[in-house]
């Protein structure tokens, strides 16, 4: 929803770059300045255990893992920070 709100011109968003690569490439979103913030924090995908085999949950989880790995492979190695 945050991405769609930013595209609609409702405001700005602070997001991981890998989530908006297509929007940046197409010009639907722009980075007003070249500042990237590295975080030592992690994201977690959580869902009820009894929902873990629902096809939509499995598809989303698998997609998210692929995108995270793709983003990680594009990111230069950390300099020990």
Phi, psi and omega in degrees: 000324180296317179298314180296322177297318179295318178299322181285355178084016181283334181181201179245166181219146172250112189221156170296135185303324184297338179283341186235020180305314181296319180294322176293315181297324182275348182088002178294330174231152176228152173267118183292341176204157184271064177245121176242134181255121176274140181232143175267003179278163180236156172262151177231136173261122181234146177200158179299141182304323182287355178257000188294343181254004177293130184307320180294322178293315179299315181297317180295314179301313181296317178299314182298319178296319178296315180295320179296318179293321178298317179294319180296322182289338177275341185275129177301152180300144179295148180263031177086015182279000000 
